Amino acid sequence: MQVSSSTALSYSQQALWFIYREAPKSAAYNMALPLWFAGDVDGQLLQQAVQRLVERHSMLRSRFAELDGVPYQQVVTD
């Protein structure tokens, strides 16, 4: 897995990181989204659409890590 250079978190991201560190098993900020489709769904086309969405929006490819107690963000590039 290739990642971009590390970047600092925004103030909002830092706040969420702190909340996570205090309660890592909490599902308070997890969002489930059920989808229902009318009619037949072409699984391959759906997979391609989701892949394009992920490629377009870097936040969907982001991960957060911590180094020496300081959180940072990385974007997965592949």
Gaussian input, Z-matrix of N, CA and C with variables (Angstrom, degrees):
# hf/3-21g

backbone

0 1
 N
 C     1     B1
 C     2     B2     1     A1
 N     3     B3     2     A2     1     D1
 C     4     B4     3     A3     2     D2
 C     5     B5     4     A4     3     D3
 N     6     B6     5     A5     4     D4
 C     7     B7     6     A6     5     D5
 C     8     B8     7     A7     6     D6
 N     9     B9     8     A8     7     D7
 C    10    B10     9     A9     8     D8
 C    11    B11    10    A10     9     D9
 N    12    B12    11    A11    10    D10
 C    13    B13    12    A12    11    D11
 C    14    B14    13    A13    12    D12
 N    15    B15    14    A14    13    D13
 C    16    B16    15    A15    14    D14
 C    17    B17    16    A16    15    D15
 N    18    B18    17    A17    16    D16
 C    19    B19    18    A18    17    D17
 C    20    B20    19    A19    18    D18
 N    21    B21    20    A20    19    D19
 C    22    B22    21    A21    20    D20
 C    23    B23    22    A22    21    D21
 N    24    B24    23    A23    22    D22
 C    25    B25    24    A24    23    D23
 C    26    B26    25    A25    24    D24
 N    27    B27    26    A26    25    D25
 C    28    B28    27    A27    26    D26
 C    29    B29    28    A28    27    D27
 N    30    B30    29    A29    28    D28
 C    31    B31    30    A30    29    D29
 C    32    B32    31    A31    30    D30
 N    33    B33    32    A32    31    D31
 C    34    B34    33    A33    32    D32
 C    35    B35    34    A34    33    D33
 N    36    B36    35    A35    34    D34
 C    37    B37    36    A36    35    D35
 C    38    B38    37    A37    36    D36
 N    39    B39    38    A38    37    D37
 C    40    B40    39    A39    38    D38
 C    41    B41    40    A40    39    D39
 N    42    B42    41    A41    40    D40
 C    43    B43    42    A42    41    D41
 C    44    B44    43    A43    42    D42
 N    45    B45    44    A44    43    D43
 C    46    B46    45    A45    44    D44
 C    47    B47    46    A46    45    D45
 N    48    B48    47    A47    46    D46
 C    49    B49    48    A48    47    D47
 C    50    B50    49    A49    48    D48
 N    51    B51    50    A50    49    D49
 C    52    B52    51    A51    50    D50
 C    53    B53    52    A52    51    D51
 N    54    B54    53    A53    52    D52
 C    55    B55    54    A54    53    D53
 C    56    B56    55    A55    54    D54
 N    57    B57    56    A56    55    D55
 C    58    B58    57    A57    56    D56
 C    59    B59    58    A58    57    D57
 N    60    B60    59    A59    58    D58
 C    61    B61    60    A60    59    D59
 C    62    B62    61    A61    60    D60
 N    63    B63    62    A62    61    D61
 C    64    B64    63    A63    62    D62
 C    65    B65    64    A64    63    D63
 N    66    B66    65    A65    64    D64
 C    67    B67    66    A66    65    D65
 C    68    B68    67    A67    66    D66
 N    69    B69    68    A68    67    D67
 C    70    B70    69    A69    68    D68
 C    71    B71    70    A70    69    D69
 N    72    B72    71    A71    70    D70
 C    73    B73    72    A72    71    D71
 C    74    B74    73    A73    72    D72
 N    75    B75    74    A74    73    D73
 C    76    B76    75    A75    74    D74
 C    77    B77    76    A76    75    D75
 N    78    B78    77    A77    76    D76
 C    79    B79    78    A78    77    D77
 C    80    B80    79    A79    78    D78
 N    81    B81    80    A80    79    D79
 C    82    B82    81    A81    80    D80
 C    83    B83    82    A82    81    D81
 N    84    B84    83    A83    82    D82
 C    85    B85    84    A84    83    D83
 C    86    B86    85    A85    84    D84
 N    87    B87    86    A86    85    D85
 C    88    B88    87    A87    86    D86
 C    89    B89    88    A88    87    D87
 N    90    B90    89    A89    88    D88
 C    91    B91    90    A90    89    D89
 C    92    B92    91    A91    90    D90
 N    93    B93    92    A92    91    D91
 C    94    B94    93    A93    92    D92
 C    95    B95    94    A94    93    D93
 N    96    B96    95    A95    94    D94
 C    97    B97    96    A96    95    D95
 C    98    B98    97    A97    96    D96
 N    99    B99    98    A98    97    D97
 C   100   B100    99    A99    98    D98
 C   101   B101   100   A100    99    D99
 N   102   B102   101   A101   100   D100
 C   103   B103   102   A102   101   D101
 C   104   B104   103   A103   102   D102
 N   105   B105   104   A104   103   D103
 C   106   B106   105   A105   104   D104
 C   107   B107   106   A106   105   D105
 N   108   B108   107   A107   106   D106
 C   109   B109   108   A108   107   D107
 C   110   B110   109   A109   108   D108
 N   111   B111   110   A110   109   D109
 C   112   B112   111   A111   110   D110
 C   113   B113   112   A112   111   D111
 N   114   B114   113   A113   112   D112
 C   115   B115   114   A114   113   D113
 C   116   B116   115   A115   114   D114
 N   117   B117   116   A116   115   D115
 C   118   B118   117   A117   116   D116
 C   119   B119   118   A118   117   D117
 N   120   B120   119   A119   118   D118
 C   121   B121   120   A120   119   D119
 C   122   B122   121   A121   120   D120
 N   123   B123   122   A122   121   D121
 C   124   B124   123   A123   122   D122
 C   125   B125   124   A124   123   D123
 N   126   B126   125   A125   124   D124
 C   127   B127   126   A126   125   D125
 C   128   B128   127   A127   126   D126
 N   129   B129   128   A128   127   D127
 C   130   B130   129   A129   128   D128
 C   131   B131   130   A130   129   D129
 N   132   B132   131   A131   130   D130
 C   133   B133   132   A132   131   D131
 C   134   B134   133   A133   132   D132
 N   135   B135   134   A134   133   D133
 C   136   B136   135   A135   134   D134
 C   137   B137   136   A136   135   D135
 N   138   B138   137   A137   136   D136
 C   139   B139   138   A138   137   D137
 C   140   B140   139   A139   138   D138
 N   141   B141   140   A140   139   D139
 C   142   B142   141   A141   140   D140
 C   143   B143   142   A142   141   D141
 N   144   B144   143   A143   142   D142
 C   145   B145   144   A144   143   D143
 C   146   B146   145   A145   144   D144
 N   147   B147   146   A146   145   D145
 C   148   B148   147   A147   146   D146
 C   149   B149   148   A148   147   D147
 N   150   B150   149   A149   148   D148
 C   151   B151   150   A150   149   D149
 C   152   B152   151   A151   150   D150
 N   153   B153   152   A152   151   D151
 C   154   B154   153   A153   152   D152
 C   155   B155   154   A154   153   D153
 N   156   B156   155   A155   154   D154
 C   157   B157   156   A156   155   D155
 C   158   B158   157   A157   156   D156
 N   159   B159   158   A158   157   D157
 C   160   B160   159   A159   158   D158
 C   161   B161   160   A160   159   D159
 N   162   B162   161   A161   160   D160
 C   163   B163   162   A162   161   D161
 C   164   B164   163   A163   162   D162
 N   165   B165   164   A164   163   D163
 C   166   B166   165   A165   164   D164
 C   167   B167   166   A166   165   D165
 N   168   B168   167   A167   166   D166
 C   169   B169   168   A168   167   D167
 C   170   B170   169   A169   168   D168
 N   171   B171   170   A170   169   D169
 C   172   B172   171   A171   170   D170
 C   173   B173   172   A172   171   D171
 N   174   B174   173   A173   172   D172
 C   175   B175   174   A174   173   D173
 C   176   B176   175   A175   174   D174
 N   177   B177   176   A176   175   D175
 C   178   B178   177   A177   176   D176
 C   179   B179   178   A178   177   D177
 N   180   B180   179   A179   178   D178
 C   181   B181   180   A180   179   D179
 C   182   B182   181   A181   180   D180
 N   183   B183   182   A182   181   D181
 C   184   B184   183   A183   182   D182
 C   185   B185   184   A184   183   D183
 N   186   B186   185   A185   184   D184
 C   187   B187   186   A186   185   D185
 C   188   B188   187   A187   186   D186
 N   189   B189   188   A188   187   D187
 C   190   B190   189   A189   188   D188
 C   191   B191   190   A190   189   D189
 N   192   B192   191   A191   190   D190
 C   193   B193   192   A192   191   D191
 C   194   B194   193   A193   192   D192
 N   195   B195   194   A194   193   D193
 C   196   B196   195   A195   194   D194
 C   197   B197   196   A196   195   D195
 N   198   B198   197   A197   196   D196
 C   199   B199   198   A198   197   D197
 C   200   B200   199   A199   198   D198
 N   201   B201   200   A200   199   D199
 C   202   B202   201   A201   200   D200
 C   203   B203   202   A202   201   D201
 N   204   B204   203   A203   202   D202
 C   205   B205   204   A204   203   D203
 C   206   B206   205   A205   204   D204
 N   207   B207   206   A206   205   D205
 C   208   B208   207   A207   206   D206
 C   209   B209   208   A208   207   D207
 N   210   B210   209   A209   208   D208
 C   211   B211   210   A210   209   D209
 C   212   B212   211   A211   210   D210
 N   213   B213   212   A212   211   D211
 C   214   B214   213   A213   212   D212
 C   215   B215   214   A214   213   D213
 N   216   B216   215   A215   214   D214
 C   217   B217   216   A216   215   D215
 C   218   B218   217   A217   216   D216
 N   219   B219   218   A218   217   D217
 C   220   B220   219   A219   218   D218
 C   221   B221   220   A220   219   D219
 N   222   B222   221   A221   220   D220
 C   223   B223   222   A222   221   D221
 C   224   B224   223   A223   222   D222
 N   225   B225   224   A224   223   D223
 C   226   B226   225   A225   224   D224
 C   227   B227   226   A226   225   D225
 N   228   B228   227   A227   226   D226
 C   229   B229   228   A228   227   D227
 C   230   B230   229   A229   228   D228
 N   231   B231   230   A230   229   D229
 C   232   B232   231   A231   230   D230
 C   233   B233   232   A232   231   D231

   B1=1.4428
   B2=1.5216
   B3=1.3142
   B4=1.4557
   B5=1.5241
   B6=1.3221
   B7=1.4619
   B8=1.5187
   B9=1.3226
   B10=1.4593
   B11=1.5220
   B12=1.3044
   B13=1.4598
   B14=1.5261
   B15=1.2931
   B16=1.4600
   B17=1.5210
   B18=1.3250
   B19=1.4581
   B20=1.5237
   B21=1.3075
   B22=1.4645
   B23=1.5233
   B24=1.3253
   B25=1.4553
   B26=1.5240
   B27=1.3290
   B28=1.4653
   B29=1.5272
   B30=1.3232
   B31=1.4649
   B32=1.5270
   B33=1.3217
   B34=1.4713
   B35=1.5203
   B36=1.3324
   B37=1.4620
   B38=1.5248
   B39=1.3340
   B40=1.4635
   B41=1.5246
   B42=1.3265
   B43=1.4661
   B44=1.5271
   B45=1.3213
   B46=1.4634
   B47=1.5242
   B48=1.3214
   B49=1.4684
   B50=1.5311
   B51=1.3233
   B52=1.4645
   B53=1.5269
   B54=1.3158
   B55=1.4700
   B56=1.5244
   B57=1.3285
   B58=1.4686
   B59=1.5282
   B60=1.3149
   B61=1.4725
   B62=1.5255
   B63=1.3284
   B64=1.4616
   B65=1.5275
   B66=1.3278
   B67=1.4737
   B68=1.5264
   B69=1.3400
   B70=1.4687
   B71=1.5278
   B72=1.3158
   B73=1.4637
   B74=1.5278
   B75=1.3152
   B76=1.4613
   B77=1.5301
   B78=1.3083
   B79=1.4646
   B80=1.5277
   B81=1.3204
   B82=1.4651
   B83=1.5266
   B84=1.3146
   B85=1.4560
   B86=1.5264
   B87=1.3220
   B88=1.4600
   B89=1.5170
   B90=1.3065
   B91=1.4585
   B92=1.5263
   B93=1.3154
   B94=1.4627
   B95=1.5233
   B96=1.3043
   B97=1.4530
   B98=1.5226
   B99=1.3125
   B100=1.4668
   B101=1.5281
   B102=1.3078
   B103=1.4628
   B104=1.5207
   B105=1.3159
   B106=1.4550
   B107=1.5163
   B108=1.3079
   B109=1.4536
   B110=1.5198
   B111=1.3135
   B112=1.4602
   B113=1.5265
   B114=1.3042
   B115=1.4571
   B116=1.5113
   B117=1.3098
   B118=1.4649
   B119=1.5277
   B120=1.3144
   B121=1.4625
   B122=1.5194
   B123=1.3228
   B124=1.4589
   B125=1.5252
   B126=1.3217
   B127=1.4599
   B128=1.5140
   B129=1.3273
   B130=1.4636
   B131=1.5333
   B132=1.3268
   B133=1.4686
   B134=1.5235
   B135=1.3259
   B136=1.4627
   B137=1.5262
   B138=1.3277
   B139=1.4622
   B140=1.5283
   B141=1.3227
   B142=1.4664
   B143=1.5304
   B144=1.3259
   B145=1.4653
   B146=1.5253
   B147=1.3233
   B148=1.4656
   B149=1.5247
   B150=1.3307
   B151=1.4624
   B152=1.5267
   B153=1.3214
   B154=1.4688
   B155=1.5228
   B156=1.3127
   B157=1.4639
   B158=1.5257
   B159=1.3230
   B160=1.4651
   B161=1.5255
   B162=1.3276
   B163=1.4622
   B164=1.5253
   B165=1.3198
   B166=1.4627
   B167=1.5266
   B168=1.3259
   B169=1.4627
   B170=1.5282
   B171=1.3228
   B172=1.4664
   B173=1.5237
   B174=1.3214
   B175=1.4654
   B176=1.5290
   B177=1.3301
   B178=1.4633
   B179=1.5283
   B180=1.3375
   B181=1.4661
   B182=1.5222
   B183=1.3084
   B184=1.4634
   B185=1.5136
   B186=1.2975
   B187=1.4630
   B188=1.5209
   B189=1.3081
   B190=1.4519
   B191=1.5156
   B192=1.3052
   B193=1.4620
   B194=1.5247
   B195=1.3017
   B196=1.4604
   B197=1.5221
   B198=1.3090
   B199=1.4605
   B200=1.5194
   B201=1.3153
   B202=1.4666
   B203=1.5315
   B204=1.3289
   B205=1.4573
   B206=1.5165
   B207=1.3301
   B208=1.4652
   B209=1.5301
   B210=1.3412
   B211=1.4587
   B212=1.5306
   B213=1.3235
   B214=1.4594
   B215=1.5250
   B216=1.3086
   B217=1.4586
   B218=1.5182
   B219=1.3171
   B220=1.4584
   B221=1.5217
   B222=1.3354
   B223=1.4534
   B224=1.5194
   B225=1.3258
   B226=1.4617
   B227=1.5232
   B228=1.3275
   B229=1.4624
   B230=1.5173
   B231=1.3104
   B232=1.4752
   B233=1.4998
   A1=108.25
   A2=115.89
   A3=121.57
   A4=109.02
   A5=116.43
   A6=120.54
   A7=109.63
   A8=115.30
   A9=120.79
   A10=109.08
   A11=115.76
   A12=119.00
   A13=109.62
   A14=115.42
   A15=121.15
   A16=110.19
   A17=115.49
   A18=120.58
   A19=109.36
   A20=115.06
   A21=120.64
   A22=109.94
   A23=115.79
   A24=120.75
   A25=110.12
   A26=115.71
   A27=119.95
   A28=108.09
   A29=116.96
   A30=119.68
   A31=110.92
   A32=117.00
   A33=120.44
   A34=111.25
   A35=116.57
   A36=120.28
   A37=110.93
   A38=116.77
   A39=119.71
   A40=110.91
   A41=116.95
   A42=120.67
   A43=110.46
   A44=117.14
   A45=120.47
   A46=111.21
   A47=116.34
   A48=120.39
   A49=110.06
   A50=116.25
   A51=120.67
   A52=110.53
   A53=116.99
   A54=120.81
   A55=109.98
   A56=116.61
   A57=120.43
   A58=111.00
   A59=116.95
   A60=120.55
   A61=111.25
   A62=117.07
   A63=121.22
   A64=112.22
   A65=117.36
   A66=121.37
   A67=109.56
   A68=117.77
   A69=120.64
   A70=115.18
   A71=118.15
   A72=119.78
   A73=112.71
   A74=117.13
   A75=120.80
   A76=110.25
   A77=116.00
   A78=121.63
   A79=111.03
   A80=116.90
   A81=121.49
   A82=112.89
   A83=118.66
   A84=120.46
   A85=112.52
   A86=117.49
   A87=121.34
   A88=108.28
   A89=116.07
   A90=119.74
   A91=109.57
   A92=116.22
   A93=121.28
   A94=108.51
   A95=115.90
   A96=120.26
   A97=109.15
   A98=117.68
   A99=118.87
   A100=109.69
   A101=115.83
   A102=121.22
   A103=109.33
   A104=116.17
   A105=121.77
   A106=107.51
   A107=116.00
   A108=121.63
   A109=109.33
   A110=115.98
   A111=120.52
   A112=107.81
   A113=117.15
   A114=120.55
   A115=112.22
   A116=114.61
   A117=121.48
   A118=110.53
   A119=115.53
   A120=122.01
   A121=107.99
   A122=115.54
   A123=120.98
   A124=106.88
   A125=116.64
   A126=121.68
   A127=113.42
   A128=116.61
   A129=120.18
   A130=110.75
   A131=117.14
   A132=119.91
   A133=111.37
   A134=117.03
   A135=120.56
   A136=110.36
   A137=116.55
   A138=120.66
   A139=110.61
   A140=117.61
   A141=121.17
   A142=111.18
   A143=116.76
   A144=120.52
   A145=110.94
   A146=116.54
   A147=120.06
   A148=109.86
   A149=117.37
   A150=121.15
   A151=110.84
   A152=117.21
   A153=120.55
   A154=111.46
   A155=116.12
   A156=120.70
   A157=110.50
   A158=116.52
   A159=121.78
   A160=110.48
   A161=117.24
   A162=120.57
   A163=111.36
   A164=117.27
   A165=121.87
   A166=112.80
   A167=117.17
   A168=121.23
   A169=110.46
   A170=115.94
   A171=120.92
   A172=113.15
   A173=118.52
   A174=119.80
   A175=111.01
   A176=116.96
   A177=120.34
   A178=111.61
   A179=116.28
   A180=121.42
   A181=111.81
   A182=116.56
   A183=120.75
   A184=111.93
   A185=113.75
   A186=120.34
   A187=107.42
   A188=114.66
   A189=120.63
   A190=108.72
   A191=115.24
   A192=121.38
   A193=107.81
   A194=114.80
   A195=120.43
   A196=108.27
   A197=116.16
   A198=122.02
   A199=107.71
   A200=116.15
   A201=121.98
   A202=111.93
   A203=115.70
   A204=120.89
   A205=115.43
   A206=117.32
   A207=121.20
   A208=109.04
   A209=117.73
   A210=119.59
   A211=111.16
   A212=115.58
   A213=121.21
   A214=108.93
   A215=115.35
   A216=122.43
   A217=110.03
   A218=115.96
   A219=122.06
   A220=107.90
   A221=116.04
   A222=121.29
   A223=107.94
   A224=116.64
   A225=121.80
   A226=107.58
   A227=116.69
   A228=120.54
   A229=114.02
   A230=118.71
   A231=119.21
   A232=111.53
   D1=125.65
   D2=177.69
   D3=-96.62
   D4=140.54
   D5=178.15
   D6=-128.57
   D7=153.31
   D8=176.16
   D9=-74.77
   D10=-179.98
   D11=176.04
   D12=-65.62
   D13=158.32
   D14=-178.86
   D15=-76.88
   D16=143.41
   D17=176.42
   D18=-130.37
   D19=153.70
   D20=179.63
   D21=-69.85
   D22=153.52
   D23=176.30
   D24=-80.79
   D25=150.03
   D26=172.71
   D27=-70.50
   D28=169.86
   D29=178.62
   D30=-61.26
   D31=-39.48
   D32=178.86
   D33=-65.18
   D34=-42.51
   D35=177.69
   D36=-64.52
   D37=-39.19
   D38=177.43
   D39=-61.68
   D40=-39.97
   D41=179.23
   D42=-63.31
   D43=-44.20
   D44=178.34
   D45=-65.67
   D46=-37.37
   D47=177.65
   D48=-61.34
   D49=-44.34
   D50=179.46
   D51=-62.16
   D52=-44.52
   D53=178.32
   D54=-59.56
   D55=-43.30
   D56=178.03
   D57=-61.29
   D58=-43.58
   D59=-178.50
   D60=-62.73
   D61=-32.65
   D62=179.74
   D63=-77.14
   D64=-29.80
   D65=-177.57
   D66=-144.96
   D67=72.03
   D68=-173.67
   D69=-63.73
   D70=-20.61
   D71=-179.50
   D72=-93.55
   D73=-0.85
   D74=-179.79
   D75=-70.36
   D76=140.33
   D77=176.67
   D78=-102.17
   D79=18.50
   D80=-173.95
   D81=-58.00
   D82=-33.85
   D83=-176.68
   D84=-110.85
   D85=14.60
   D86=173.48
   D87=-87.42
   D88=136.36
   D89=-178.19
   D90=-124.66
   D91=113.28
   D92=175.69
   D93=-89.68
   D94=144.75
   D95=-179.35
   D96=-135.43
   D97=96.82
   D98=176.99
   D99=-75.69
   D100=143.58
   D101=178.77
   D102=-123.92
   D103=137.49
   D104=173.88
   D105=-122.62
   D106=135.59
   D107=179.81
   D108=-117.42
   D109=135.71
   D110=174.57
   D111=-86.33
   D112=128.09
   D113=179.67
   D114=87.53
   D115=-171.96
   D116=-178.18
   D117=-75.87
   D118=146.80
   D119=178.38
   D120=-119.76
   D121=129.78
   D122=174.84
   D123=-83.33
   D124=105.69
   D125=-176.22
   D126=-57.07
   D127=-38.43
   D128=-179.27
   D129=-66.27
   D130=-43.02
   D131=178.18
   D132=-65.72
   D133=-38.52
   D134=177.31
   D135=-63.03
   D136=-43.50
   D137=178.65
   D138=-62.25
   D139=-42.25
   D140=178.60
   D141=-63.52
   D142=-40.32
   D143=179.94
   D144=-64.34
   D145=-43.40
   D146=178.95
   D147=-65.50
   D148=-40.68
   D149=178.63
   D150=-60.36
   D151=-43.07
   D152=178.65
   D153=-64.78
   D154=-38.09
   D155=177.06
   D156=-61.42
   D157=-44.81
   D158=179.50
   D159=-65.23
   D160=-40.26
   D161=178.78
   D162=-65.25
   D163=-35.94
   D164=-176.48
   D165=-74.34
   D166=-34.26
   D167=-173.72
   D168=-113.98
   D169=103.69
   D170=-174.64
   D171=-60.09
   D172=-27.50
   D173=-179.96
   D174=-62.62
   D175=-27.49
   D176=178.05
   D177=-75.35
   D178=-8.96
   D179=176.87
   D180=-114.99
   D181=15.20
   D182=-175.84
   D183=-92.94
   D184=149.93
   D185=173.34
   D186=-135.59
   D187=157.25
   D188=-178.41
   D189=-119.04
   D190=139.16
   D191=-179.40
   D192=-137.94
   D193=177.88
   D194=-177.53
   D195=-137.80
   D196=136.36
   D197=176.79
   D198=-132.59
   D199=120.10
   D200=-178.45
   D201=53.27
   D202=39.98
   D203=177.33
   D204=80.61
   D205=2.25
   D206=-179.17
   D207=-109.87
   D208=120.65
   D209=179.50
   D210=-77.21
   D211=149.78
   D212=176.48
   D213=-148.24
   D214=168.70
   D215=-176.63
   D216=-116.48
   D217=142.59
   D218=172.80
   D219=-131.62
   D220=145.63
   D221=175.98
   D222=-107.19
   D223=125.71
   D224=177.78
   D225=-73.48
   D226=129.16
   D227=-175.08
   D228=-101.78
   D229=-8.71
   D230=177.02
   D231=-137.63

